[in-house]
């Protein structure tokens, strides 16, 4: 894993926190019972499609297949309680309007009748206040559970075991020597320096640093050639975006947590204080970075599909930092030529062809339901063989997200009639993870002396061209 600089210095006025013991409030959904804090988006999850009638059993099966710990029966009970109080509030509002109409528009001479209407109106207001107070708590409890529900599965997703979709070339074989792992090769060539941050963190120098840059440049070139627009997003994101992509923004094992040191009320003053003062460090090439660009937007159908990508750091608590190239395709299932499933297949084929040009053994895997992330309805994973560890390494992935995230971040599409809007559908691509592809290059192309060769396709994008192959020593080292 690649670490460019100590994470603690990413922003001087912020501090990292590993404390997950915070109130389980949501950043996406904020109850109306809080008058001084609100969410910047209004989530539009179709709860009925999960918890209404015959859908309940399907939701239970969905949760079981994904191996999630969610009590669907309890959610169903909360939903029934929610609809009961919602309908009660609707009836009370109708009664209030009727009383107001009678009092305002009727010429009542009977003072007793007027007094009766005033008393009835007061009674309705008091009852409404009581029901609304209960409703807010019920709604909050329900929404916190609903936000944890996963995306529905694509019909082609395997239930338990991965399915091999495609294979290219044969596994590399080493008969004359035992292959070294990429860290050993890097140390031997003096191109890897282990960091004191952790046993998996290292710096790349010399030829490997140039390969890092070359791979990023190569994938930038390929994406631009394919019609993608390059973005330059920031690295820090508010919890609302992180929660929208299915990540627990309070869990330090899932995402880096960054907090302000000053200027925000303490937790005992405001129940949402931790959300107000929090950022998450995700990186400029990450799913939060891409979807945030389209949050609270409405695109015209004639502009679809929209294709965007970003190359830069990706921060993962399990893998520290590495450079990545990630992309997002925005489409709509309501127009045939924008069909997300067709765009998914097209992207899979394009990325597969791109990696074929490197000439390494690889396979394409349809990932089973238990291993899918919460927003994914389908994921294909491109894997390459590591001769040293004798296992497949995930180097790229393509995920179908449907409208799971767009319903949380309010990303819509519309036709000529602006009032006729639907939620956009996303296809997410993690096309390049530099540290993993470097590992494959070094281990597959190594020789008995501990050296390795760089494929011509990558050498073309080295600074200065192919003459930099070999024992390259940059002038700034």
C-alpha positions in Angstrom: 0.0 0.0 0.0 1.3 3.4 -0.9 1.6 6.2 1.6 2.7 9.6 0.3 2.7 11.5 3.6 1.6 11.1 7.1 -2.2 11.4 7.2 -2.2 13.4 10.4 -0.9 16.4 8.5 -3.6 16.4 5.9 -5.2 19.5 7.4 -3.7 21.5 10.2 -7.0 22.6 11.8 -8.5 19.2 11.8 -7.8 16.1 14.0 -8.3 12.4 13.3 -10.5 10.4 15.6 -10.9 6.7 16.1 -13.7 7.1 18.6 -16.8 5.3 17.3 -18.8 5.8 20.5 -21.1 8.5 19.2 -24.9 8.8 19.1 -26.4 6.7 16.3 -27.9 9.7 14.6 -28.0 9.8 10.8 -26.5 12.6 8.7 -28.9 11.8 5.8 -32.1 11.8 7.7 -32.8 14.4 10.4 -36.2 14.3 12.2 -38.4 17.4 12.1 -38.3 17.3 15.9 -34.9 19.1 15.7 -35.7 22.7 14.9 -32.1 24.0 14.8 -30.6 21.3 12.6 -31.6 19.8 9.2 -30.2 17.6 6.4 -29.3 19.3 3.2 -31.1 16.6 1.2 -34.5 15.0 1.5 -34.0 11.2 1.0 -36.6 9.5 -1.1 -36.4 5.8 -0.3 -39.3 3.7 -1.6 -39.9 2.1 1.8 -43.0 0.3 0.6 -41.1 -1.7 -2.0 -39.2 -3.3 1.0 -41.8 -3.5 3.7 -45.3 -3.5 2.2 -47.3 -6.7 2.1 -45.7 -9.3 -0.2 -42.4 -7.4 -0.3 -41.5 -8.3 3.3 -40.6 -11.9 2.5 -38.5 -10.8 -0.4 -36.7 -8.3 1.8 -36.0 -11.0 4.4 -34.5 -13.2 1.6 -32.5 -10.2 0.4 -31.0 -9.6 3.9 -30.3 -13.3 4.3 -28.5 -13.6 1.0 -26.4 -10.6 1.7 -25.6 -12.0 5.2 -26.7 -8.8 7.0 -27.8 -8.4 10.6 -31.1 -6.6 10.1 -34.3 -7.4 11.8 -36.9 -7.1 9.0 -39.8 -8.0 11.2 -39.0 -5.2 13.6 -38.6 -2.8 10.6 -42.0 -4.0 9.4 -43.6 -3.3 12.8 -42.0 0.2 12.9 -43.3 0.8 9.4 -46.8 -0.2 10.4 -46.6 2.1 13.4 -45.3 4.9 11.2 -48.1 4.6 8.6 -50.7 4.5 11.5 -49.5 7.7 13.0 -48.9 9.3 9.6 -52.5 8.6 8.6 -53.7 9.8 12.0 -51.9 13.1 11.4 -53.5 13.3 7.9 -57.0 12.9 9.4 -56.4 15.4 12.1 -55.2 17.9 9.5 -58.3 17.4 7.4 -60.4 17.9 10.5 -58.6 21.1 11.4 -59.1 22.5 7.9 -62.8 21.6 8.1 -63.2 23.3 11.4 -61.4 26.4 10.1 -63.5 26.4 7.0 -66.7 26.3 8.9 -65.6 29.0 11.4 -64.3 31.3 8.7 -66.8 30.9 5.8 -70.0 30.1 7.6 -72.1 33.0 9.0 -72.7 31.6 12.4 -75.0 33.6 14.7 -75.1 30.9 17.3 -72.5 31.8 19.9 -72.7 28.3 21.3 -71.8 26.9 17.9 -68.8 29.2 17.6 -67.6 28.3 21.0 -68.0 24.6 20.1 -65.8 25.1 16.9 -63.1 27.0 18.9 -63.0 24.2 21.5 -62.9 21.5 18.8 -60.1 23.3 17.0 -58.1 23.6 20.2 -58.7 19.9 20.9 -57.5 19.0 17.4 -54.3 21.1 17.9 -53.5 19.5 21.2 -54.1 16.0 19.8 -52.0 16.8 16.7 -49.2 18.0 18.9 -49.2 14.7 20.9 -49.4 12.5 17.8 -46.7 14.5 16.0 -44.4 14.2 18.9 -44.8 10.4 18.8 -44.6 10.3 15.0 -41.2 12.1 14.9 -39.6 9.4 17.2 -41.3 6.6 15.3 -40.2 8.0 11.9 -36.6 8.5 13.2 -36.4 4.9 14.4 -37.8 3.6 11.1 -35.5 5.7 8.9 -32.4 4.7 10.8 -33.2 1.1 10.0 -34.4 1.7 6.4 -31.2 3.5 5.5 -29.3 0.3 6.4 -31.3 -1.8 3.9 -29.2 -2.9 0.9 -29.9 -2.4 -2.7 -32.0 -5.1 -4.4 -30.1 -7.8 -6.3 -29.7 -8.1 -10.0 -31.1 -11.4 -11.3 -27.7 -12.6 -12.5 -26.0 -12.3 -9.0 -24.8 -15.7 -7.7 -26.2 -16.5 -4.3 -23.2 -18.0 -2.6 -20.2 -18.8 -4.8 -18.5 -16.5 -7.2 -18.9 -17.2 -10.9 -16.1 -17.1 -13.4 -17.3 -15.0 -16.4 -14.1 -14.8 -18.5 -10.4 -15.9 -18.4 -7.4 -14.5 -20.3 -4.0 -16.3 -20.7 -2.6 -18.9 -18.4 -1.2 -18.5 -14.9 2.5 -17.6 -14.9 4.8 -20.5 -14.0 8.1 -20.3 -12.3 10.1 -23.6 -12.5 13.7 -22.4 -12.0 13.3 -20.2 -8.9 10.8 -19.3 -6.2 9.1 -16.0 -7.1 9.6 -13.2 -4.6 6.8 -10.9 -3.5 6.8 -7.3 -4.7 8.0 -5.8 -1.4 11.1 -8.1 -1.4 11.8 -7.1 -5.1 11.3 -3.5 -4.3 13.7 -3.6 -1.3 16.3 -5.5 -3.4 16.1 -2.9 -6.1 16.0 0.0 -3.5 12.7 1.1 -4.9 10.6 0.5 -1.8 11.1 2.2 1.6 9.0 0.9 4.5 7.2 3.6 6.4 7.0 3.8 10.2 3.3 4.3 9.9 2.7 0.5 9.7 4.1 -2.8 8.3 2.0 -2.4 5.1 2.8 1.2 4.5 5.7 2.1 2.2 7.1 4.8 -0.1 7.9 4.2 -3.8 11.1 5.7 -5.1 13.0 5.6 -8.4 11.5 3.4 -11.1 8.5 2.4 -9.0 7.6 6.1 -8.4 7.7 6.6 -12.1 5.5 3.6 -12.7 3.0 5.0 -10.3 2.9 8.2 -12.3 2.9 6.3 -15.7 -0.1 4.1 -14.7 -2.1 7.2 -13.7 -1.3 9.0 -16.9 -2.1 5.9 -18.9 -5.5 5.5 -17.4 -6.2 9.2 -17.7 -5.4 8.9 -21.4 -7.6 5.9 -21.9 -10.6 7.4 -20.1 -10.4 10.6 -22.0 -10.2 8.7 -25.2 -13.4 6.8 -24.2 -15.3 10.1 -23.8 -15.1 10.5 -20.0 -14.7 13.9 -18.4 -12.0 14.3 -15.9 -12.9 15.8 -12.5 -10.6 17.1 -9.7 -12.6 16.5 -6.5 -11.4 17.3 -3.0 -10.4 14.6 -0.5 -12.5 15.5 2.5 -16.3 14.9 2.6 -19.1 15.5 5.0 -20.8 12.5 6.6 -23.9 12.9 4.5 -22.1 11.9 1.3 -20.2 9.0 3.0 -23.4 7.6 4.5 -25.2 7.9 1.1 -22.7 5.4 -0.4 -23.3 2.9 2.4 -20.4 3.6 4.6 -20.6 4.1 8.4 -19.1 7.5 8.7 -18.5 6.9 12.4 -16.6 3.6 12.0 -12.8 4.1 11.9 -12.4 0.6 10.3 -14.4 1.8 7.3 -13.3 5.4 6.8 -10.9 7.9 8.2 -12.6 10.4 10.6 -11.5 14.0 10.8 -12.9 16.5 13.3 -12.6 20.2 13.9 -10.8 21.2 17.0 -12.7 24.5 17.6 -15.8 26.5 16.8 -18.4 23.8 17.1 -20.7 23.2 20.2 -19.8 20.2 22.3 -21.8 16.9 22.3 -23.7 17.8 25.5 -25.0 21.0 23.9 -26.3 19.5 20.7 -27.2 15.9 19.7 -25.8 16.5 16.2 -22.6 18.2 17.3 -20.4 15.3 16.2 -21.9 15.4 12.7 -21.5 19.2 12.5 -17.8 19.0 13.3 -16.9 15.9 11.3 -15.3 15.2 8.0 -14.3 11.9 6.4 -11.1 11.5 4.5 -12.0 9.4 1.4 -9.6 10.8 -1.3 -10.2 12.6 -4.6 -10.6 9.2 -6.5 -13.3 7.6 -4.5 -17.1 6.9 -4.8 -18.0 9.7 -2.4 -15.9 12.1 -4.5 -17.7 11.2 -7.7 -21.3 11.0 -6.4 -21.0 14.3 -4.5 -20.4 16.1 -7.8 -23.9 15.1 -8.9 -25.7 15.6 -5.5 -28.9 17.7 -5.7 -28.7 18.0 -9.5 -31.2 17.3 -12.3 -29.8 16.4 -15.7 -31.6 16.5 -19.0 -32.2 13.2 -20.6 -30.6 14.5 -23.8 -27.3 14.9 -21.9 -27.2 11.3 -20.8 -25.2 9.2 -20.3 -22.8 11.4 -18.4 -19.4 9.9 -17.9 -16.9 11.3 -15.4 -13.7 10.0 -13.8 -11.0 11.1 -11.3 -7.4 10.0 -10.7 -5.7 10.6 -7.3 -5.4 9.4 -3.8 -7.8 6.9 -2.3 -7.8 6.5 1.5 -8.8 3.2 3.1 -8.2 2.4 6.8 -7.5 -1.2 5.7 -5.0 -0.2 3.0 -3.7 3.2 4.0 -3.4 5.3 0.8 -2.8 4.5 -2.9 -3.5 6.2 -6.2 -6.6 5.1 -8.0 -8.7 5.9 -11.1 -12.4 5.7 -10.5 -15.3 6.6 -12.8 -19.1 7.1 -12.6 -21.6 6.8 -15.4 -25.0 8.6 -14.9 -27.9 7.1 -16.9 -31.6 6.4 -16.8 -33.4 3.2 -17.4 -36.4 5.0 -18.9 -34.6 5.6 -22.3 -33.4 2.5 -24.2 -30.0 3.9 -25.3 -29.3 4.9 -21.7 -30.1 1.5 -20.2 -27.7 1.1 -17.1 -27.4 -2.7 -17.7 -26.2 -2.1 -21.3 -23.8 0.5 -20.1 -22.5 -1.8 -17.4 -21.9 -4.6 -20.0 -20.2 -2.0 -22.4 -17.9 -0.8 -19.6 -17.0 -4.3 -18.5 -16.0 -5.1 -22.1 -14.0 -1.9 -22.5 -12.1 -2.4 -19.3 -11.4 -6.1 -20.0 -10.0 -5.1 -23.4 -7.8 -2.4 -21.8 -6.3 -4.9 -19.3 -5.8 -7.5 -22.0 -3.2 -5.2 -23.6 -1.0 -5.7 -20.6 -0.7 -9.4 -21.4 -1.1 -10.8 -17.9 -3.3 -13.7 -16.8 -6.6 -12.5 -15.4 -10.1 -13.5 -14.8 -13.5 -11.8 -14.6 -15.7 -12.7 -11.6 -19.4 -12.2 -10.9 -19.3 -11.5 -7.2 -21.8 -13.4 -5.0 -24.5 -11.6 -2.9 -22.7 -11.9 0.6 -19.7 -10.0 -0.7 -21.5 -7.1 -2.4 -21.4 -3.7 -0.8 -24.7 -2.2 0.4 -25.4 0.1 -2.7 -24.4 -2.6 -5.2 -27.0 -4.7 -7.1 -24.2 -6.4 -9.2 -20.4 -6.3 -9.3 -17.9 -7.8 -11.7 -14.4 -8.0 -10.4 -11.2 -8.2 -12.5 -8.6 -10.3 -10.8 -5.0 -11.0 -11.6 -2.7 -13.8 -10.3 0.0 -13.1 -7.7 2.8 -15.7 -8.2 4.2 -14.9 -4.7 1.1 -15.3 -2.6 -0.5 -17.8 -5.1 -3.9 -16.1 -5.0 -5.9 -13.8 -7.1 -5.7 -10.1 -6.4 -8.6 -7.7 -7.2 -7.3 -5.0 -9.4 -10.5 -3.5 -10.8 -14.3 -3.6 -10.4 -17.4 -2.5 -12.1 -20.6 -2.0 -10.0 -24.2 -1.4 -10.8 -25.7 0.9 -8.2 -29.1 1.6 -9.7 -30.8 4.5 -8.0 -29.7 3.5 -4.5 -27.4 6.5 -4.0 -29.3 9.0 -6.2 -32.4 8.6 -3.9 -30.2 9.6 -1.0 -28.4 12.5 -2.6 -31.3 13.6 -4.8 -29.8 13.1 -8.3 -32.5 13.3 -10.9 -33.0 13.2 -14.6 -35.7 14.9 -16.6 -37.1 15.3 -20.1 -38.6 18.3 -21.8 -41.2 18.5 -19.0 -39.1 19.6 -16.0 -41.8 18.3 -13.6 -41.4 14.8 -14.9 -38.3 13.7 -13.0 -36.9 10.3 -12.1 -33.9 9.3 -10.1 -30.7 8.8 -12.0 -29.0 5.4 -12.1 -25.2 5.0 -11.4 -22.6 2.6 -12.7 -19.4 2.9 -10.7 -15.9 1.8 -11.9 -12.7 1.4 -9.9 -10.5 0.9 -12.9 -7.1 1.2 -11.4 -5.5 0.6 -8.0 -1.9 1.5 -8.5 -0.4 -0.6 -5.6 -2.2 -3.8 -6.7 -1.2 -3.4 -10.4 2.4 -2.6 -9.5 2.4 -5.8 -7.4 1.2 -7.9 -10.4 3.8 -6.3 -12.8 6.7 -6.8 -10.5 5.8 -10.4 -9.4 4.8 -11.6 -12.9 7.7 -10.1 -14.8 10.5 -10.8 -12.3 13.7 -12.8 -13.0 16.0 -14.9 -10.8 18.1 -11.9 -10.0 15.2 -10.0 -8.4 14.8 -7.5 -11.3 11.7 -7.1 -13.3 10.6 -5.6 -16.6 7.8 -3.1 -17.2 5.3 -3.8 -20.1 5.7 -1.6 -23.2 2.2 -0.3 -22.7 3.2 1.3 -19.4 6.7 2.3 -20.5 5.1 4.6 -23.2 3.8 6.8 -20.4 7.0 7.0 -18.3 8.4 10.5 -18.0 10.9 10.6 -20.9 9.6 7.5 -22.6 11.0 4.0 -22.8 14.6 5.0 -22.2 13.6 5.3 -18.5 13.3 1.5 -18.2 16.0 -0.2 -16.3 17.9 1.2 -13.3 16.3 4.6 -13.4 17.5 7.1 -10.9 15.6 10.4 -10.9 17.7 13.5 -10.3 15.6 14.7 -7.3 16.5 11.5 -5.2 
